């Protein structure tokens, strides 16, 4: 099948791909994890794992997508061999399952932006009660619908008119908003104490293995590496585009946004001395919402004595958060849409199907926070397997051949050395096994019935749901091969 649509420029491709990487995890999760893991101490392993997990996988996704010109299922089958199409299917399914509940999160950000602009968010001093009232009703369903509609419309318009054009606006505006808030936050009283905490490492935390595992986890989750999303966008990159350079821009761009968000959060938190700042920031709250949807509104309401100023900065923050969420949601919708297209569906028909499925299958997470938490746990941890499958596919193709032919091709401005082969062949699999084992085994400590598949967060529910998906994919793999490759060979 001939490739007909491409990103118009490197700038368009980079901004679109940054839209994948920069999401609520950079703003919502990053600062909380930093606070829980020793502040500046966390940043050292976090940067290290950028080089030994995220960047190698981002490079791999760019190279695979550019070479295969297919979504995750077809691409992995083309790289590893057709009998491994089920691995590509698992990568695609994990990101699709994340789409179902991530659109709910996107809806939350839209709701809080509207509440900030209207002033309704500051009509109460009890922001926990405000969150509970909102999340326990039907409002999340309506905002989930709004998020899916926005994302579906963008993808419906295609790569250039939809995804590229929208991300140019969303990501550029997001960065501008964050920079404006950054300037304000570092000028707050006592902000320097927050910066000291954020950038000062402590040896005792660096010697704690859990800090390193959390740093690896954060890199695995917030860069989008190994999700199949960058692979999907790479399908639409021009043949002349450079793989290593684009990957580096995405990796460093994503982490830069996280650092900006961290400076904003810690400067603001340490300026707010009427509460135990560090105790508050480390709380995850319901479905990990504590910092973003409960504590930050409290912070913004006390940012200054001028209520209008507080409303403006709160509105800007939640607008930035909404833009980050929407840009990531668009990529999730596009991945699933591309999978349908590979099987012969017209783009417009595929997008409508994905939009409807996304809305309907996201309703349970919108109305029940326990279901949301379960799905976030199961498929968030499942991303580690996705990264491992991608590394396996490269090994089946031949690591050195992959590096020389697909990465260091004629269009490459930067040549990747043998260090890459070592990371893909040894370090990625080891990291995946250690990280997966840690998350599953640690669930035993908080759930005596860790084997029970119907508990919210434990090993049993992961193994049960992963098992069902993998069995179905393996059983149907021959059917998938026939449908996919008869059309695309």
C-alpha angles and dihedrals in degrees: 000000000000119000106237106169129058138169106266096228144003088254090056092048093047094049092046092049091045085055087063095048099040107070141131089294090070092055105021104038105022099067093046093051091047090052092049093049107049104281110246091018089069094055094067098061089035090061092043092054090050086068100039100039117012104038095045091051093044089052089048093051093049091049095045095047093046091049101041100036087205136104121261097285097052094035096055090044090051093049102038100026132275094271088067094058088114089067090057087046091055092050090051093046094050092054091044091052089050089052090060094063101024088068086059090056089048088053090053091054091050091050093050092048090054091045090051094050093047093045091236091120090064096044088096137043093207102079093168089060089045090054093045092051092050098043096045096055134064095269093095089060092055093048091044087056091049091051093049091048092053093047094044093050091051094050091043089062091060137239101305104029093035118025101024097041094045095047092049087060099037099046096040091049091044091056093046092050093048091049091052092050089045092059091049095045097053089052092059120109112272092008089131089068090057091050091049091053093045096051105030115093123210121207096222091062093045088057092052112097091206090064089056093047091050090049090053090047092051091050092048092051108036103044096054089232113158095011095108091239096106088044089056094051090045088064086073098046118111120255090244093057117114115238103201095044093049091047092051092050091052095046096047093038092054094048091046090057089050091052092049090050090048093052090050094048098044094042090052096042095050091049090058101077100165092087136039094273100193094044090054098045094052094055114102097195124191109348089350091297099125101102100038107036102025112026102032094057086054090051095048091049088061098038092110141344089258110088093198092056090051091051092049095051094043090050091049092049095050091043088055090047091049092049090050091050095046094049090053093044090053090058092050091052091047093052092055091042091052090052090056091045091054088057092055105271121140111247095243093048091045093051092051091050092048092046092052093045091046092054097043097044091044094057094084091057090045094055101034122047091196091059089047091051092047094051092045089052098045099045096032089060088039089066088073088062089049090057091048092050090052091052090047091053091054091050091052090050091047120267097228092043090050091051097046100038106031103028105028096043130141092281095053117116092181121045117215116221134219090278086080093059090051093051094048095043099044117004100048094051092045092048091047093051094045094046095044092046092048095051094046097042092045089058087068089067094060100034122048088192092055090150094058108110092202098062120104102240120012144100093267096061091048095049092045096051095039089049094054093049094046094048092050092047094048093047092050096039095104090051091049092050092052095048096043103042098038086062101038106034 
